[in-house]
């Protein structure tokens, strides 16, 4: 229990610091093109690494996960919003698992 | 007060969008065996999606605090830029405490919406604007945690894909617009799959795999396709 609570505290601190420090302390602009570019790409890199291959094991069976993944990619490509894409993938997985 | 209410209203669509995702977070945490209440506490104190999911999987693997800290810092590195970008747009009269309060509510979604807002962002507006998403996010998790046992397994299984669906909804349109981003996304995704499927890498923890896949992809992008525009270039 202590381990869990300490973990949650550590998580909260290291989520808060990157949000808080620049807004509160930093008034200058980052000039290094490398750091700028790195920070620019990090969100996409981390989301991709989080999604693949974990998405294939997210629903309990690999077939519905893969189909759900393609449905999500399709609707995302069509420019649908986050909630729409997430719901479409969920509904698709639900329907496949009925059979 | 008027500004505060205006902010709250502006935050409602974000709060609604958060609900199903944080709901599935609550379901996931409870079904993974963590004690009741943990998920809601995490959502209330962290207010972030990918960081929370990653954090919980690290907790379940009994990772070290350093590993948790480093992974979270890396996943949340994007907030540095968002926070930096917002610092140019907020009311410059805001004092340090006010800045510290509103920075708690910076997320991918609140950042995007706030950036598109006309004019200067006042403290009262921002306070309202982060309040509704915080409520939506925390309440969603609380419902997920408490209602899990009433939900049939089929629905729980289906909800497992929700967060990844949202991730895809972020990376796919960005990749369609920019071939540089597409290459970074593919690079990181492939490295991550190699780490997952090639048995040699089983010695690495899942947190370390995530950190390495991210850094390899982002460094590749930064070296191969440097961004020349100014600091606020975040989508």
Interface residues (C-beta under 8 A of the other chain):
Chain A: X1 X3 X4 X6 X7 X8 X9 X10 X11 X12 X13 X14 X15 X16 X17 X18 X19 X20 X21 X22 X23 X24 X26 X27 X29 X30 X33 X34 X36 X37 X38 X39 X40 X41 X42 X43 X44 X45 X46 X47 X48 X49 X50 X51 X52 X53 X54 X55 X58 X59 X60 X61 X64 X65 X68 X69 X72 X73 X75 X76 X77 X79 X80 X81 X82 X83 X84 X85 X86 X87 X88 X89 X90 X91 X93 X94 X97 X98
Chain B: X16 X17 X20 X21 X34 X35 X38 X41 X42 X45 X46 X47 X48 X50 X51 X52 X53 X54 X55 X58 X59 X62 X65 X68 X69 X72 X73 X74 X75 X76 X77 X78 X79 X80 X81 X82 X83 X84 X86 X87 X90 X96 X99 X100 X102 X103 X104 X106 X108 X109 X153 X154 X155 X157 X158 X159 X160 X161 X162 X163 X164 X165 X166 X167 X168 X169 X170 X171 X172 X173 X174 X175 X176 X180 X181 X184 X185 X186 X187 X188 X189 X190 X191 X192 X193 X196 X197 X209 X210 X213 X214 X215 X217 X218 X219 X221 X222 X223 X225 X226 X227 X228 X230 X231 X233 X234
